[in-house]
Amino acid sequence: MKYRRFGRLGWQVSEIGFGAWAIGGAGWGRQSDDESIQALHRALDLGCNFIDTAQGYGDGHSEQIIGRVLKERNGERIYVATKIPPQPGTWPPSPYDKIEVRYPEACIRKQVETSLRNLQTDCLDLLQLHTWTRAWNRQPRALEVLRALQQEGKLRGIGISTPEQDQNSLVDLMRGGWLDAVQVIYNIFEQESAAEFLPVAREHNVGVIVRVAFDEGSLTGKFTAQTTFAEGEFRRNYFAGDRLARTVKRVEKIRAAIGSAEPDTATAALKFALKPAAVSTVIPGMRNARQAELNCGISDQPAMSDTLENKLREHAWRRGVWYSGKD
């Protein structure tokens, strides 16, 4: 496993981190706790030392499983990033929403205490707000609350996970020194952050967590136009209507572009996400020990060539407001 500096916080984190949404048991179909625990232990055995979770992943269940595993690891230095959601309302927040309504101080403090209990710790490594709107940039009161909690010793780092449809909304906050870390979507299809977001993060020494490197699974190359998703699974809406068939066609073009340069599209997808120098860690989801082995093993391979990266840049796909569904 290779390690990278995590921005101004200075941590040396594994370039392949553990994405812990699915182990919360919500939005991704049935998941057993035993498999989740095995996946975590296997990833950690292979050198992974960074885990990303959220209070919203199974109403704290993902955090609780991680807390249990951390206790079993007997004091190993493992960095855990978690996220707290805003109060109920539109997702991502509307520009008309008031930050003091969606992220009131009392609720932030209560949520931090909940995550501390779930993770069985007295200080969170990284606390991220789970979504944002650029309407709050002028007066980011929630970040002022997080700074106070940082000074109180409740958390070490402050971050935000980008709103899916306006990732560049965090650029001014990075320039303003508000953030220790950011979490952003970056993959072969979604490349916009390479223009400004990632360079600004590097310039201001902000740690970068890349999510959705596999485009919710499509870039593994395992889907066909006939693939189905269970009722209630997140991807049932994400790939609704003709979206899956359109995506599969594009993945086949990517497969052809890769040729024999990489073993498969999944390997290429992770290596592409790791390529920018600004990236600190990429957090693919891992549901079992085998997935942990496959994902962590990517770090032991040579980096993607500049030639292939340039070829794959041609496959950027501007899909517009994809996350809002087909309705």
C-alpha positions in Angstrom: 0.0 0.0 0.0 1.2 3.5 -0.9 0.6 6.5 1.3 -0.1 10.2 0.6 0.0 13.3 2.7 -3.5 14.4 3.8 -3.3 18.1 3.2 -2.5 20.5 6.1 -3.4 17.9 8.7 -0.2 16.1 7.7 -1.5 12.6 8.1 0.0 9.8 5.9 -3.1 8.1 4.6 -3.4 5.0 2.4 -4.2 6.1 -1.1 -6.9 3.5 -1.2 -9.4 4.1 1.6 -12.4 2.2 2.8 -15.8 3.5 1.6 -18.3 2.5 4.3 -21.7 3.4 3.0 -22.8 -0.1 2.0 -21.8 -1.7 5.4 -24.4 0.6 7.0 -27.0 -1.7 5.5 -29.0 1.0 3.8 -29.3 1.9 0.1 -27.2 -1.0 -1.2 -29.2 -4.1 -0.6 -28.8 -6.7 2.1 -25.5 -6.7 3.9 -24.4 -8.9 6.8 -22.4 -7.4 9.7 -20.1 -10.4 9.6 -19.1 -9.7 6.0 -18.7 -6.0 6.8 -16.4 -6.7 9.7 -14.4 -9.2 7.6 -14.0 -6.6 4.9 -12.8 -4.0 7.3 -10.3 -6.2 8.9 -9.0 -7.5 5.5 -8.5 -3.9 4.2 -6.7 -2.9 7.4 -4.5 -6.0 7.2 -3.5 -4.9 3.6 -2.4 -1.5 4.8 -5.6 0.6 4.4 -5.6 3.2 7.3 -8.4 5.5 6.2 -12.1 4.9 6.5 -14.9 7.2 5.3 -18.3 6.8 6.8 -21.4 8.9 7.7 -24.0 9.1 10.4 -26.6 8.7 7.7 -25.2 5.3 6.6 -27.8 3.1 8.2 -28.7 5.6 10.9 -25.3 5.3 12.5 -24.9 1.5 11.9 -21.8 2.0 9.7 -20.1 4.1 12.4 -21.0 1.5 15.0 -19.4 -1.4 13.0 -16.3 0.7 12.5 -16.1 1.5 16.2 -16.3 -2.2 17.0 -13.5 -3.0 14.5 -11.3 -0.2 15.7 -11.5 -1.5 19.2 -10.6 -5.0 18.0 -7.5 -3.5 16.2 -6.1 -2.5 19.6 -4.9 1.0 19.2 -3.6 0.9 15.6 -3.5 4.4 14.0 -6.5 4.4 11.7 -8.0 7.6 10.4 -11.8 7.8 10.3 -13.7 10.5 8.5 -17.4 10.8 9.2 -20.2 13.1 8.0 -23.2 14.6 9.6 -26.4 15.4 7.6 -28.3 18.7 7.6 -31.8 18.8 9.2 -34.5 17.4 6.9 -35.1 19.3 3.7 -34.1 19.3 0.0 -30.9 17.4 -0.9 -28.7 19.1 -1.8 -29.9 22.2 0.0 -31.8 24.9 -1.9 -30.1 28.3 -2.2 -33.1 29.6 -0.3 -32.4 27.4 2.7 -31.0 29.1 5.8 -27.8 27.5 7.2 -28.9 28.1 10.8 -32.1 26.1 10.0 -30.4 23.2 8.1 -27.3 23.1 10.3 -28.2 24.6 13.7 -25.5 24.7 16.3 -27.4 22.6 18.8 -28.0 19.8 16.3 -24.4 19.9 15.1 -23.2 19.5 18.7 -25.7 16.7 19.3 -24.6 14.9 16.1 -21.0 15.1 17.0 -21.6 13.5 20.4 -23.6 10.7 18.6 -20.7 10.0 16.2 -18.2 10.0 19.1 -20.3 7.4 20.9 -20.8 5.3 17.7 -17.1 5.3 16.9 -16.1 4.7 20.6 -13.7 7.7 20.6 -13.3 11.0 22.4 -12.1 12.9 19.3 -13.2 12.6 15.7 -10.4 12.6 13.1 -12.4 14.4 10.4 -15.9 15.7 10.7 -17.5 16.6 7.3 -20.8 18.3 6.6 -22.5 15.8 4.3 -23.8 18.4 1.8 -23.7 22.1 1.1 -25.0 25.0 -1.0 -22.8 27.9 -2.2 -25.5 30.2 -0.9 -23.9 29.7 2.5 -20.4 30.6 1.5 -20.7 34.3 2.6 -21.6 33.4 6.1 -20.7 29.7 6.8 -21.9 29.7 10.4 -21.9 25.9 10.6 -18.1 25.9 9.9 -17.7 28.4 12.7 -19.4 25.9 15.0 -17.0 23.2 13.7 -14.0 25.4 14.4 -15.2 25.9 18.0 -15.6 22.1 18.4 -12.1 21.7 17.0 -10.8 24.1 19.6 -12.7 22.1 22.2 -10.9 18.9 21.2 -14.0 17.2 19.8 -12.5 16.9 16.3 -9.2 17.2 14.5 -10.2 18.2 11.0 -13.0 20.0 9.3 -14.4 19.1 5.8 -17.4 19.2 3.5 -18.6 16.6 1.0 -19.5 18.3 -2.2 -23.1 18.7 -3.3 -23.3 16.4 -6.3 -24.6 19.1 -8.8 -22.3 22.0 -7.7 -19.0 20.6 -6.6 -17.2 23.9 -7.3 -19.2 25.5 -4.6 -16.4 24.6 -2.2 -13.7 26.4 -4.2 -14.1 29.8 -2.4 -14.2 28.0 1.0 -10.9 26.3 0.3 -9.4 29.7 -0.8 -10.7 31.2 2.4 -9.0 28.7 4.6 -12.2 27.2 6.0 -11.5 23.6 5.2 -8.9 21.0 6.1 -10.4 18.4 3.7 -12.9 18.1 0.9 -14.7 15.1 -0.5 -15.4 15.2 -4.3 -16.7 13.1 -7.1 -13.9 12.4 -9.6 -14.0 9.6 -12.2 -13.6 8.8 -15.9 -17.1 10.2 -16.6 -17.0 13.1 -14.1 -13.8 15.1 -14.6 -14.9 18.7 -14.1 -13.0 19.0 -10.8 -9.7 18.7 -12.6 -10.2 22.2 -14.0 -10.3 24.3 -10.8 -11.3 22.3 -7.8 -8.3 20.0 -7.5 -5.7 22.7 -8.4 -7.2 25.0 -5.7 -7.1 22.1 -3.1 -3.5 21.5 -3.9 -2.6 25.2 -3.8 -4.2 25.6 -0.3 -3.0 22.3 1.1 -6.4 20.8 1.5 -6.8 17.0 1.8 -8.8 15.5 -1.0 -11.0 12.4 -0.7 -12.3 11.1 -4.0 -15.7 9.3 -4.0 -17.7 7.5 -6.7 -14.5 6.4 -8.6 -16.5 3.5 -10.0 -19.6 5.7 -10.9 -21.7 3.7 -8.5 -20.4 0.4 -10.0 -20.7 1.1 -13.8 -17.0 1.6 -14.3 -16.2 -1.8 -12.8 -17.4 -3.1 -16.2 -19.7 -5.7 -14.6 -23.0 -4.2 -15.6 -25.1 -5.1 -18.7 -28.2 -3.4 -20.1 -30.1 -6.2 -18.3 -28.7 -5.6 -14.8 -31.4 -5.0 -12.2 -31.3 -3.4 -8.8 -33.4 -4.3 -5.8 -36.3 -2.1 -4.7 -35.0 0.6 -2.4 -31.5 0.3 -3.6 -29.9 3.7 -4.4 -28.7 2.6 -7.9 -32.3 1.7 -9.0 -32.9 5.5 -9.3 -29.4 6.5 -10.3 -29.6 4.2 -13.4 -33.4 4.6 -14.0 -35.0 4.5 -17.4 -32.5 4.4 -20.3 -29.6 5.5 -18.2 -28.1 2.0 -17.5 -28.2 1.1 -21.2 -26.5 4.4 -22.2 -23.9 4.0 -19.5 -23.0 0.4 -20.5 -22.4 1.6 -24.1 -20.0 4.2 -22.9 -18.2 1.8 -20.6 -17.6 -0.5 -23.6 -15.9 2.4 -25.4 -13.8 2.9 -22.3 -12.9 -0.8 -22.3 -11.8 -0.5 -25.9 -9.7 2.6 -25.1 -8.0 0.8 -22.3 -7.1 -2.2 -24.4 -4.3 -4.2 -22.8 -2.8 -1.2 -20.9 -4.7 -2.2 -17.7 -6.1 -5.6 -16.6 -9.7 -4.4 -16.6 -11.9 -1.3 -16.4 -12.2 -1.5 -12.6 -8.4 -1.2 -12.2 -8.3 1.6 -14.7 -11.1 3.4 -12.9 -9.3 3.5 -9.6 -5.9 4.4 -11.2 -7.6 7.2 -13.1 -9.0 8.6 -9.8 -5.6 8.3 -8.1 -3.7 10.1 -10.9 -4.1 13.8 -9.9 -1.4 14.9 -7.5 -4.0 16.7 -5.4 -5.8 13.5 -4.5 -5.0 12.2 -1.0 -7.1 9.0 -1.0 -9.8 7.3 -3.1 -12.6 5.5 -1.2 -14.2 2.7 -3.2 -17.0 0.8 -1.3 -16.0 -2.5 0.1 -18.7 -5.1 1.2 -16.6 -8.2 1.6 -13.0 -9.4 2.0 -12.6 -10.1 -1.7 -13.5 -6.6 -2.7 -11.1 -5.3 -0.1 -8.3 -7.4 -1.6 -9.1 -6.3 -5.2 -9.3 -2.6 -4.3 -6.4 -2.4 -1.9 -4.3 -4.4 -4.4 -4.5 -1.6 -6.9 -2.1 0.5 -4.8 0.6 -2.2 -5.3 0.5 -1.8 -9.1 2.3 0.8 -11.2 0.4 4.0 -11.7 -1.6 4.7 -14.8 0.5 5.9 -17.7 0.1 9.5 -18.8 -0.8 8.2 -22.3 -3.7 6.2 -21.1 -4.9 9.0 -18.7 -5.0 11.4 -21.7 -7.0 8.9 -23.8 -9.5 8.5 -21.0 -10.0 12.2 -20.6 -11.8 12.0 -23.9 -14.5 9.9 -22.2 -15.7 12.7 -19.8 -19.5 12.7 -19.9 -21.5 15.8 -19.0 -24.7 14.3 -17.7 -26.3 17.4 -16.2 -28.4 16.9 -13.1 -28.0 13.1 -13.1 -28.6 12.7 -9.3 -32.1 14.1 -9.3 -33.5 11.0 -11.0 -35.7 10.6 -14.1 -39.0 12.0 -12.7 
